[in-house]
Amino acid sequence: MAGQSALVVSAHAADFVWRAGGAIALHAAKGDAVTIVCLSFGERGESAKLWKQPGMTLDRVKDARRKEAEAAAKALNAHDIEFFDLGDYPLVAGPEAKERLVDTMRRVQPSFLLSHSKADPYNGDHPYATQVTLECRSTAQAWGHKPGEKVLGAPQLYLFEPHQTEQCDWRPDTILDITDVWEQKWAAIQCMEGQEHLWSYYTNVAANRANQFRRNSGGQAGGRPAKYAEAFQSIFPRTVDGL
């Protein structure tokens, strides 16, 4: 259904590209308004290539990662992108940041949310971002929080794919065909010059998930010929009228 809205909560400025760029572009193409929140720029722990340059400073790294994320969001036709600039490694969201995220949820009124896996021993910022998202989702639903505002409904939270799925207690139950918007995602991936080493990795992930899409959509008996896909794990029960 076109005309919906979605909210992506990304721990670092590049996460939304690798893990949900196809979903963003696909829903934007359907006429949905997708808002991206980057809790940090990933300036300390996700910008090694930049820090290896002589004379690099924190402000220059932040500026570079902001520009990359803005260019990527534009390539995906996202409706809006916000930067909370909370710092990373570790990412810490205080009361003001959480209040801001609650306000964003109520303003956007997302039909669904996207964020990280609930566990990641390699990167504590990722599950922390999801913990904050769940907490703010609950607050945004509370009628007694800023009475008179429109409360949030019950949007599904989809957890996008972590870098090492086996270690992150992440089991996908939803596979999205992003073949039609792959060129947009690839353009967004190439905006992330600070993490060029991940370009081929996430291209391979998308191709492998497409193989699973084909298998689960009918396989050799008539599966849809997806070439690229993204996978997600849903948190809440999905309400349906049939199977």
Buried (B, 14 or more C-beta within 10 A) or exposed (E): EEEBBBBBBBBBBBBBBBBBBBBBBBBBBEEBBBBBBBBBBBBBBBBEBBBEEEEBEEEBBBEBBBEBBBBBBEBBBBBEBBBBBBBBBEBEBEEEBBBBBBBBBBBBBBBBBBBBBBBBEEBBBBBBBBBBBBBBBEBBBEEEBBEEEEBBEEBBBBBBBBBEBEEBBBEBEBBBBBBBBBEBBBBBBBBBBBBEEBBEEBBEBBBEBBEBBBEEBEEEEEBEEBBBBBBBBBBEEEEEEEE
